[in-house]
Amino acid sequence: MTEPVVFKRSIAIAMLTMLRAIAPAIVAIGTLYALTAIYGLPFKSHFMMLAVLVAILAPVILRLPPVTSMQLISRQGPTAAGLMVRWVLLLVTLLFIGYLTKFSEDFSRRVILTWALVTPVPLILLSLGLNEVMRRVMFAPSNARSAVIAGYNDVSFALAERLRKNPELCVTVDGFFDDRSAERLGLDDEQRLLGGLSDLGPYVKDHSVEVIFVALPM
């Protein structure tokens, strides 16, 4: 299965994916704006320029791992550590740009230092929260597509096992269709023989099966 996974709840997943892409920039700019207000500084001129740079760079440097690399078990530690490293990289990039353009001298060092230290906290919390929401949407039972396999052999068995062990692929295999008996095929309780090949069409129609894998000899 090298094809992209197509999800039933594609609109919700697309919206969450877009939110995950822009969330780091929103958090960074929002924190910067809040700190300038706390310190009584106007949010204009050089601060506006900094916000524009963050809006451009953050989606690239602070981007979260793609959905397809998520694991069923949440991995908060590596995600948080990766965000911290990318946040430092973003700060270094901004400092380098400020040094080249000579704008770094115009900023309040108190605001920038506080911003650099405070921003990772809401950034990590929001990112972990969005990851968990995405995980719940992806792995919801309503998102799984039903499938059957025509033909039982080593290849179709390996495919069924992969789908069973990787729920992020969102495909649930109901069973196999083969003209040989379950005893001859050596099927166990987890490998259901649903009928012969002639039974495949009626079963697909009656059970609204959405995916059919064909594993028959040429």
Accessible surface in RSA format (square Angstrom, percent):
REM  Atomic radii and reference values for relative SASA: ProtOr
REM  Chains: A
REM  Algorithm: Lee & Richards
REM  Probe-radius: 1.40
REM  Slices: 20
REM RES _ NUM      All-atoms   Total-Side   Main-Chain    Non-polar    All polar
REM                ABS   REL    ABS   REL    ABS   REL    ABS   REL    ABS   REL
RES MET A   1    69.63  36.1  25.90  17.1  43.73 104.1  30.38  25.8  39.25  52.0
RES THR A   2   138.18  98.3 104.20 105.6  33.97  81.0  85.15 114.4  53.02  80.2
RES GLU A   3   117.10  67.2 106.44  80.5  10.66  25.4  59.74 115.5  57.37  46.8
RES PRO A   4   120.95  88.2 100.08  91.2  20.88  75.9 111.99  92.5   8.96  55.7
RES VAL A   5    42.56  28.0  20.29  18.4  22.27  53.7  24.60  21.4  17.96  48.7
RES VAL A   6    98.91  65.1  89.81  81.3   9.10  21.9  92.85  80.7   6.05  16.4
RES PHE A   7    30.40  15.2  25.81  16.0   4.59  11.9  25.81  15.6   4.59  13.1
RES LYS A   8    91.23  44.5  62.81  38.5  28.42  67.7  35.17  31.7  56.06  59.7
RES ARG A   9    96.11  40.4  88.36  45.0   7.75  18.5  30.89  42.2  65.21  39.5
RES SER A  10    59.09  49.9  54.57  72.8   4.52  10.4  31.05  66.1  28.04  39.3
RES ILE A  11   135.40  77.1 131.25  97.8   4.15  10.0 134.85  97.1   0.56   1.5
RES ALA A  12    36.36  33.4  29.57  45.6   6.80  15.5  34.21  48.2   2.15   5.7
RES ILE A  13    15.13   8.6  15.13  11.3   0.00   0.0  15.13  10.9   0.00   0.0
RES ALA A  14    60.29  55.4  48.19  74.4  12.10  27.5  54.95  77.4   5.35  14.2
RES MET A  15   118.78  61.5 114.50  75.8   4.28  10.2  93.87  79.8  24.90  33.0
RES LEU A  16    24.41  13.6  23.99  17.2   0.42   1.1  24.30  17.1   0.11   0.3
RES THR A  17    59.54  42.3  58.28  59.1   1.26   3.0  54.10  72.7   5.44   8.2
RES MET A  18   118.44  61.3 112.69  74.6   5.75  13.7  77.39  65.8  41.05  54.4
RES LEU A  19    72.54  40.4  71.92  51.4   0.63   1.6  72.54  50.9   0.00   0.0
RES ARG A  20    10.44   4.4   9.90   5.0   0.55   1.3   2.00   2.7   8.44   5.1
RES ALA A  21    45.29  41.6  39.88  61.5   5.41  12.3  45.08  63.5   0.21   0.6
RES ILE A  22    73.44  41.8  73.40  54.7   0.03   0.1  73.44  52.9   0.00   0.0
RES ALA A  23     2.51   2.3   1.86   2.9   0.65   1.5   2.51   3.5   0.00   0.0
RES PRO A  24     0.47   0.3   0.45   0.4   0.03   0.1   0.45   0.4   0.02   0.1
RES ALA A  25     8.56   7.9   8.56  13.2   0.00   0.0   8.56  12.1   0.00   0.0
RES ILE A  26    97.60  55.5  92.02  68.6   5.58  13.4  95.71  68.9   1.89   5.1
RES VAL A  27    18.25  12.0  11.76  10.6   6.49  15.6  17.71  15.4   0.55   1.5
RES ALA A  28     0.00   0.0   0.00   0.0   0.00   0.0   0.00   0.0   0.00   0.0
RES ILE A  29    45.15  25.7  44.99  33.5   0.16   0.4  45.15  32.5   0.00   0.0
RES GLY A  30    37.48  46.2   0.00   N/A  37.48  46.2  32.20  88.4   5.28  11.8
RES THR A  31    19.71  14.0  13.71  13.9   6.00  14.3  11.64  15.6   8.07  12.2
RES LEU A  32     0.12   0.1   0.12   0.1   0.00   0.0   0.12   0.1   0.00   0.0
RES TYR A  33   126.27  59.0 126.18  71.8   0.09   0.2  77.61  58.3  48.67  60.0
RES ALA A  34    46.48  42.7  41.86  64.6   4.62  10.5  46.13  65.0   0.35   0.9
RES LEU A  35    13.31   7.4  13.31   9.5   0.00   0.0  13.31   9.3   0.00   0.0
RES THR A  36     1.23   0.9   1.23   1.3   0.00   0.0   0.00   0.0   1.23   1.9
RES ALA A  37    68.27  62.8  41.45  64.0  26.82  61.0  50.07  70.5  18.20  48.2
RES ILE A  38   129.59  73.7  97.35  72.5  32.25  77.7 104.79  75.5  24.81  67.3
RES TYR A  39    62.78  29.3  42.77  24.3  20.01  52.1  27.91  21.0  34.87  43.0
RES GLY A  40    63.55  78.4   0.00   N/A  63.55  78.4  35.37  97.1  28.18  63.1
RES LEU A  41    61.72  34.4  52.87  37.8   8.85  22.3  54.08  38.0   7.65  20.6
RES PRO A  42    81.27  59.2  67.70  61.7  13.57  49.3  78.67  65.0   2.60  16.2
RES PHE A  43    45.06  22.5  23.20  14.4  21.85  56.9  23.24  14.1  21.82  62.4
RES LYS A  44   126.51  61.7 126.07  77.4   0.44   1.0  69.13  62.2  57.38  61.1
RES SER A  45    75.02  63.4  47.35  63.2  27.67  63.7  59.54 126.8  15.47  21.7
RES HIS A  46    46.27  25.3  43.46  30.2   2.82   7.2  33.35  34.4  12.92  15.0
RES PHE A  47     4.75   2.4   4.75   2.9   0.00   0.0   4.75   2.9   0.00   0.0
RES MET A  48    92.95  48.1  92.94  61.5   0.01   0.0  84.04  71.5   8.91  11.8
RES MET A  49    87.02  45.1  81.57  54.0   5.46  13.0  70.36  59.8  16.66  22.1
RES LEU A  50    13.23   7.4  12.23   8.8   1.00   2.5  13.10   9.2   0.12   0.3
RES ALA A  51     9.37   8.6   8.78  13.6   0.58   1.3   9.12  12.9   0.24   0.6
RES VAL A  52    82.39  54.2  79.97  72.4   2.42   5.8  82.39  71.6   0.00   0.0
RES LEU A  53    46.89  26.1  46.89  33.5   0.00   0.0  46.89  32.9   0.00   0.0
RES VAL A  54     0.10   0.1   0.10   0.1   0.00   0.0   0.10   0.1   0.00   0.0
RES ALA A  55    46.85  43.1  35.17  54.3  11.68  26.6  35.32  49.7  11.53  30.5
RES ILE A  56   108.30  61.6  97.43  72.6  10.87  26.2 102.64  73.9   5.65  15.3
RES LEU A  57    35.22  19.6  35.22  25.2   0.00   0.0  35.22  24.7   0.00   0.0
RES ALA A  58     0.00   0.0   0.00   0.0   0.00   0.0   0.00   0.0   0.00   0.0
RES PRO A  59    45.14  32.9  35.73  32.6   9.41  34.2  35.83  29.6   9.31  57.8
RES VAL A  60    90.89  59.8  88.59  80.2   2.30   5.5  90.89  79.0   0.00   0.0
RES ILE A  61    24.24  13.8  18.52  13.8   5.71  13.8  23.20  16.7   1.04   2.8
RES LEU A  62     0.00   0.0   0.00   0.0   0.00   0.0   0.00   0.0   0.00   0.0
RES ARG A  63   144.72  60.8 141.90  72.3   2.82   6.7  44.21  60.4 100.50  60.9
RES LEU A  64    13.39   7.5   1.10   0.8  12.29  30.9   1.24   0.9  12.15  32.7
RES PRO A  65    52.84  38.5  46.24  42.2   6.59  24.0  52.59  43.4   0.25   1.5
RES PRO A  66    87.43  63.7  78.61  71.7   8.83  32.1  87.43  72.2   0.00   0.0
RES VAL A  67    20.92  13.8  17.05  15.4   3.86   9.3  17.05  14.8   3.86  10.5
RES THR A  68   119.08  84.7  92.10  93.4  26.98  64.3  78.82 105.9  40.26  60.9
RES SER A  69    56.94  48.1  37.72  50.3  19.22  44.3  43.86  93.4  13.08  18.3
RES MET A  70    14.93   7.7   7.07   4.7   7.87  18.7  12.79  10.9   2.14   2.8
RES GLN A  71    86.02  48.1  83.02  60.7   3.00   7.1  16.00  34.0  70.03  53.1
RES LEU A  72    94.48  52.6  80.56  57.6  13.92  35.0  80.56  56.6  13.92  37.5
RES ILE A  73   138.84  79.0 134.25 100.0   4.60  11.1 137.92  99.3   0.93   2.5
RES SER A  74    35.72  30.2  20.39  27.2  15.33  35.3  13.41  28.6  22.30  31.2
RES ARG A  75   133.04  55.9 124.82  63.6   8.22  19.6  41.05  56.1  91.99  55.8
RES GLN A  76    90.85  50.8  88.92  65.0   1.93   4.6  30.87  65.7  59.98  45.5
RES GLY A  77    48.56  59.9   0.00   N/A  48.56  59.9  38.86 106.6   9.69  21.7
RES PRO A  78    78.10  56.9  61.95  56.5  16.16  58.7  69.69  57.5   8.41  52.3
RES THR A  79    20.62  14.7  13.80  14.0   6.82  16.3   6.82   9.2  13.80  20.9
RES ALA A  80    24.05  22.1  24.04  37.1   0.02   0.0  24.05  33.9   0.00   0.0
RES ALA A  81    57.00  52.4  49.83  76.9   7.17  16.3  55.93  78.8   1.07   2.8
RES GLY A  82    20.99  25.9   0.00   N/A  20.99  25.9  20.11  55.2   0.89   2.0
RES LEU A  83     0.63   0.3   0.31   0.2   0.32   0.8   0.54   0.4   0.08   0.2
RES MET A  84    79.32  41.1  78.69  52.1   0.63   1.5  74.26  63.1   5.06   6.7
RES VAL A  85   104.69  68.9  99.98  90.5   4.72  11.4 103.36  89.8   1.33   3.6
RES ARG A  86    57.36  24.1  57.33  29.2   0.04   0.1  26.24  35.9  31.12  18.9
RES TRP A  87     2.89   1.2   2.89   1.4   0.00   0.0   2.89   1.5   0.00   0.0
RES VAL A  88    78.41  51.6  78.41  71.0   0.00   0.0  78.41  68.1   0.00   0.0
RES LEU A  89    95.84  53.4  93.14  66.6   2.70   6.8  95.59  67.1   0.25   0.7
RES LEU A  90     0.00   0.0   0.00   0.0   0.00   0.0   0.00   0.0   0.00   0.0
RES LEU A  91    30.69  17.1  30.47  21.8   0.22   0.5  30.55  21.5   0.14   0.4
RES VAL A  92    83.69  55.1  82.80  75.0   0.89   2.1  83.08  72.2   0.61   1.7
RES THR A  93    36.24  25.8  32.39  32.8   3.85   9.2  26.72  35.9   9.52  14.4
RES LEU A  94    15.94   8.9   9.04   6.5   6.90  17.3   9.30   6.5   6.64  17.9
RES LEU A  95   111.68  62.2 106.67  76.3   5.01  12.6 108.32  76.1   3.36   9.0
RES PHE A  96   119.94  60.0 114.91  71.2   5.03  13.1 119.57  72.5   0.37   1.1
RES ILE A  97    47.17  26.8  46.85  34.9   0.32   0.8  47.17  34.0   0.00   0.0
RES GLY A  98     9.76  12.0   0.00   N/A   9.76  12.0   9.45  25.9   0.30   0.7
RES TYR A  99   144.30  67.4 143.06  81.4   1.24   3.2  98.32  73.9  45.98  56.7
RES LEU A 100   105.82  58.9  81.38  58.2  24.44  61.4  83.50  58.6  22.32  60.1
RES THR A 101    67.18  47.8  45.97  46.6  21.21  50.5  51.33  68.9  15.85  24.0
RES LYS A 102   137.33  67.0 125.22  76.8  12.11  28.8  91.61  82.5  45.73  48.7
RES PHE A 103    77.42  38.7  77.42  48.0   0.00   0.0  77.42  46.9   0.00   0.0
RES SER A 104    44.34  37.5  35.89  47.9   8.45  19.5  22.07  47.0  22.27  31.2
RES GLU A 105   131.69  75.6 111.63  84.5  20.06  47.8  30.63  59.3 101.05  82.5
RES ASP A 106    78.06  54.7  56.94  56.7  21.12  50.0  14.72  34.7  63.34  63.2
RES PHE A 107    31.79  15.9  25.23  15.6   6.56  17.1  25.71  15.6   6.09  17.4
RES SER A 108    33.15  28.0  20.43  27.3  12.71  29.3  21.94  46.7  11.20  15.7
RES ARG A 109   173.33  72.8 165.03  84.1   8.29  19.7  78.99 108.0  94.34  57.2
RES ARG A 110   146.23  61.4 136.42  69.5   9.81  23.4  58.00  79.3  88.22  53.5
RES VAL A 111     0.07   0.0   0.07   0.1   0.00   0.0   0.07   0.1   0.00   0.0
RES ILE A 112    38.10  21.7  38.10  28.4   0.00   0.0  38.10  27.4   0.00   0.0
RES LEU A 113   112.63  62.7 109.66  78.5   2.97   7.5 112.28  78.9   0.35   1.0
RES THR A 114    31.70  22.5  28.95  29.4   2.75   6.6  20.96  28.2  10.74  16.2
RES TRP A 115     2.83   1.1   2.83   1.4   0.00   0.0   2.83   1.5   0.00   0.0
RES ALA A 116    19.12  17.6  14.47  22.3   4.65  10.6  14.47  20.4   4.65  12.3
RES LEU A 117   127.01  70.7 108.65  77.7  18.36  46.2 110.69  77.7  16.32  43.9
RES VAL A 118    63.95  42.1  62.38  56.5   1.57   3.8  63.95  55.6   0.00   0.0
RES THR A 119     0.00   0.0   0.00   0.0   0.00   0.0   0.00   0.0   0.00   0.0
RES PRO A 120     9.99   7.3   9.90   9.0   0.09   0.3   9.99   8.2   0.00   0.0
RES VAL A 121    91.15  60.0  86.84  78.6   4.31  10.4  91.01  79.1   0.14   0.4
RES PRO A 122    48.14  35.1  43.57  39.7   4.58  16.6  47.03  38.8   1.11   6.9
RES LEU A 123     1.75   1.0   1.71   1.2   0.04   0.1   1.71   1.2   0.04   0.1
RES ILE A 124    27.47  15.6  27.47  20.5   0.00   0.0  27.47  19.8   0.00   0.0
RES LEU A 125   118.52  66.0 109.08  78.0   9.44  23.7 109.67  77.0   8.85  23.8
RES LEU A 126    70.63  39.3  64.52  46.2   6.11  15.4  69.95  49.1   0.68   1.8
RES SER A 127     1.75   1.5   1.65   2.2   0.10   0.2   0.10   0.2   1.65   2.3
RES LEU A 128    39.60  22.1  34.29  24.5   5.31  13.4  34.72  24.4   4.88  13.1
RES GLY A 129    34.38  42.4   0.00   N/A  34.38  42.4  33.69  92.4   0.69   1.6
RES LEU A 130    13.57   7.6  13.11   9.4   0.46   1.2  13.11   9.2   0.46   1.2
RES ASN A 131     8.67   6.0   8.67   8.4   0.00   0.0   2.05   4.9   6.63   6.4
RES GLU A 132    57.72  33.1  57.72  43.7   0.00   0.0  33.97  65.7  23.76  19.4
RES VAL A 133    67.66  44.5  67.22  60.9   0.44   1.1  67.66  58.8   0.00   0.0
RES MET A 134     0.00   0.0   0.00   0.0   0.00   0.0   0.00   0.0   0.00   0.0
RES ARG A 135    21.14   8.9  20.86  10.6   0.28   0.7   9.65  13.2  11.49   7.0
RES ARG A 136   166.24  69.8 153.57  78.3  12.66  30.2  55.20  75.4 111.03  67.3
RES VAL A 137    17.84  11.7  16.88  15.3   0.97   2.3  17.84  15.5   0.00   0.0
RES MET A 138     4.01   2.1   3.57   2.4   0.45   1.1   3.40   2.9   0.61   0.8
RES PHE A 139    42.69  21.4  17.18  10.6  25.51  66.4  21.73  13.2  20.96  60.0
RES ALA A 140    19.06  17.5  12.66  19.5   6.41  14.6  16.77  23.6   2.29   6.1
RES PRO A 141   126.17  92.0 105.49  96.2  20.68  75.2 114.07  94.2  12.10  75.2
RES SER A 142    72.09  60.9  52.28  69.8  19.81  45.6  57.11 121.6  14.98  21.0
RES ASN A 143     0.18   0.1   0.04   0.0   0.14   0.3   0.04   0.1   0.14   0.1
RES ALA A 144    29.45  27.1  21.74  33.5   7.71  17.5  21.87  30.8   7.58  20.1
RES ARG A 145    56.14  23.6  56.04  28.6   0.11   0.3  11.28  15.4  44.86  27.2
RES SER A 146    28.15  23.8  25.72  34.3   2.42   5.6  23.79  50.7   4.36   6.1
RES ALA A 147     0.00   0.0   0.00   0.0   0.00   0.0   0.00   0.0   0.00   0.0
RES VAL A 148     0.00   0.0   0.00   0.0   0.00   0.0   0.00   0.0   0.00   0.0
RES ILE A 149     0.07   0.0   0.07   0.1   0.00   0.0   0.07   0.0   0.00   0.0
RES ALA A 150     2.31   2.1   2.31   3.6   0.00   0.0   2.31   3.2   0.00   0.0
RES GLY A 151     1.48   1.8   0.00   N/A   1.48   1.8   1.48   4.1   0.00   0.0
RES TYR A 152    30.47  14.2  27.72  15.8   2.75   7.2  13.96  10.5  16.51  20.4
RES ASN A 153    55.51  38.3  47.00  45.4   8.51  20.5  36.03  86.7  19.49  18.8
RES ASP A 154   124.76  87.4 117.68 117.1   7.08  16.7  35.13  82.7  89.63  89.4
RES VAL A 155   112.94  74.3 108.15  97.9   4.80  11.6 111.71  97.1   1.23   3.3
RES SER A 156     0.61   0.5   0.00   0.0   0.61   1.4   0.61   1.3   0.00   0.0
RES PHE A 157    67.85  33.9  67.85  42.0   0.00   0.0  67.85  41.1   0.00   0.0
RES ALA A 158    57.98  53.3  49.17  75.9   8.80  20.0  53.40  75.2   4.58  12.1
RES LEU A 159    35.56  19.8  30.58  21.9   4.99  12.5  34.95  24.5   0.62   1.7
RES ALA A 160    13.20  12.1  10.78  16.6   2.42   5.5  10.78  15.2   2.42   6.4
RES GLU A 161    33.17  19.0  33.17  25.1   0.00   0.0  14.80  28.6  18.37  15.0
RES ARG A 162   110.93  46.6 105.28  53.7   5.65  13.4  38.06  52.0  72.87  44.2
RES LEU A 163     4.21   2.3   0.87   0.6   3.34   8.4   0.87   0.6   3.34   9.0
RES ARG A 164   134.27  56.4 106.13  54.1  28.14  67.0  63.60  86.9  70.67  42.8
RES LYS A 165   137.48  67.1 109.10  66.9  28.39  67.6  64.26  57.8  73.22  78.0
RES ASN A 166    44.95  31.0  44.53  43.0   0.42   1.0   2.42   5.8  42.52  41.1
RES PRO A 167    52.30  38.1  40.88  37.3  11.42  41.5  48.29  39.9   4.01  24.9
RES GLU A 168    38.27  22.0  35.79  27.1   2.48   5.9  10.82  20.9  27.46  22.4
RES LEU A 169    23.87  13.3  23.79  17.0   0.09   0.2  23.79  16.7   0.09   0.2
RES CYS A 170     5.88   4.4   1.72   1.9   4.16   9.8   3.77   9.6   2.11   2.3
RES VAL A 171    17.82  11.7   8.83   8.0   8.99  21.7   8.83   7.7   8.99  24.4
RES THR A 172    76.54  54.4  72.76  73.8   3.77   9.0  59.35  79.7  17.19  26.0
RES VAL A 173    35.28  23.2  11.04  10.0  24.24  58.4  11.04   9.6  24.24  65.7
RES ASP A 174    32.49  22.8  26.05  25.9   6.45  15.2   5.84  13.7  26.65  26.6
RES GLY A 175     2.80   3.4   0.00   N/A   2.80   3.4   2.80   7.7   0.00   0.0
RES PHE A 176     3.99   2.0   3.99   2.5   0.00   0.0   3.99   2.4   0.00   0.0
RES PHE A 177     0.27   0.1   0.27   0.2   0.00   0.0   0.27   0.2   0.00   0.0
RES ASP A 178    11.63   8.1   8.87   8.8   2.76   6.5   1.12   2.6  10.51  10.5
RES ASP A 179   108.67  76.1  73.97  73.6  34.70  82.1  37.14  87.4  71.53  71.3
RES ARG A 180    88.25  37.1  82.37  42.0   5.87  14.0  23.12  31.6  65.12  39.5
RES SER A 181    57.57  48.7  45.80  61.1  11.77  27.1  42.21  89.9  15.36  21.5
RES ALA A 182    35.27  32.4  32.11  49.5   3.17   7.2  32.11  45.2   3.17   8.4
RES GLU A 183   150.43  86.4 122.65  92.8  27.78  66.2  77.46 149.8  72.97  59.6
RES ARG A 184   182.37  76.6 146.89  74.9  35.48  84.5  53.46  73.1 128.91  78.1
RES LEU A 185    24.10  13.4   4.38   3.1  19.72  49.6   7.67   5.4  16.43  44.2
RES GLY A 186    57.97  71.5   0.00   N/A  57.97  71.5  33.04  90.7  24.93  55.8
RES LEU A 187    28.65  16.0   2.82   2.0  25.83  64.9   2.85   2.0  25.80  69.4
RES ASP A 188    82.12  57.5  66.49  66.2  15.62  36.9  44.68 105.2  37.44  37.3
RES ASP A 189   143.18 100.3 119.23 118.7  23.95  56.6  41.84  98.5 101.34 101.1
RES GLU A 190   129.18  74.2  96.59  73.1  32.59  77.6  43.83  84.8  85.35  69.7
RES GLN A 191    20.61  11.5  18.00  13.2   2.61   6.2   5.00  10.6  15.62  11.8
RES ARG A 192   134.31  56.4 127.20  64.8   7.10  16.9  50.65  69.2  83.65  50.7
RES LEU A 193    53.37  29.7  22.56  16.1  30.81  77.4  22.56  15.8  30.81  82.9
RES LEU A 194    34.94  19.5   6.13   4.4  28.81  72.4  10.56   7.4  24.37  65.6
RES GLY A 195    18.88  23.3   0.00   N/A  18.88  23.3  18.71  51.4   0.16   0.4
RES GLY A 196    17.26  21.3   0.00   N/A  17.26  21.3  11.07  30.4   6.19  13.9
RES LEU A 197    58.25  32.4  47.84  34.2  10.40  26.2  47.84  33.6  10.40  28.0
RES SER A 198   100.25  84.7  69.80  93.2  30.45  70.1  58.67 124.9  41.59  58.3
RES ASP A 199    67.21  47.1  66.06  65.8   1.15   2.7  15.33  36.1  51.88  51.7
RES LEU A 200    30.03  16.7  30.03  21.5   0.00   0.0  30.03  21.1   0.00   0.0
RES GLY A 201    45.87  56.6   0.00   N/A  45.87  56.6  36.74 100.8   9.14  20.5
RES PRO A 202    77.72  56.6  71.44  65.1   6.28  22.8  77.26  63.8   0.47   2.9
RES TYR A 203    34.51  16.1  30.62  17.4   3.90  10.1  26.70  20.1   7.81   9.6
RES VAL A 204    28.86  19.0  27.44  24.8   1.42   3.4  27.44  23.8   1.42   3.9
RES LYS A 205   174.08  84.9 150.91  92.6  23.17  55.2 101.19  91.1  72.88  77.6
RES ASP A 206   110.07  77.1  74.98  74.6  35.09  83.0  23.11  54.4  86.96  86.7
RES HIS A 207   103.57  56.6  80.15  55.7  23.41  59.9  61.29  63.2  42.27  49.2
RES SER A 208    84.45  71.4  69.05  92.2  15.41  35.5  44.29  94.3  40.17  56.3
RES VAL A 209    15.31  10.1   0.00   0.0  15.31  36.9   0.00   0.0  15.31  41.5
RES GLU A 210    81.62  46.9  45.05  34.1  36.57  87.1  31.24  60.4  50.39  41.1
RES VAL A 211    38.61  25.4  34.11  30.9   4.50  10.8  38.61  33.5   0.00   0.0
RES ILE A 212    77.35  44.0  51.91  38.7  25.44  61.3  51.91  37.4  25.44  69.0
RES PHE A 213    39.37  19.7  36.85  22.8   2.52   6.6  39.37  23.9   0.00   0.0
RES VAL A 214   108.23  71.2  73.82  66.8  34.41  82.9  73.82  64.1  34.41  93.3
RES ALA A 215    19.47  17.9   8.42  13.0  11.06  25.2  19.05  26.8   0.42   1.1
RES LEU A 216    74.75  41.6  53.36  38.2  21.39  53.8  54.46  38.2  20.30  54.6
RES PRO A 217   121.97  88.9  93.71  85.4  28.26 102.7 105.74  87.3  16.23 100.9
RES MET A 218   234.10 121.2 164.37 108.8  69.72 166.0 160.92 136.8  73.17  96.9
END  Absolute sums over single chains surface
CHAIN  1 A    12813.4      10623.3       2190.1       8747.0       4066.5
END  Absolute sums over all chains
TOTAL         12813.4      10623.3       2190.1       8747.0       4066.5
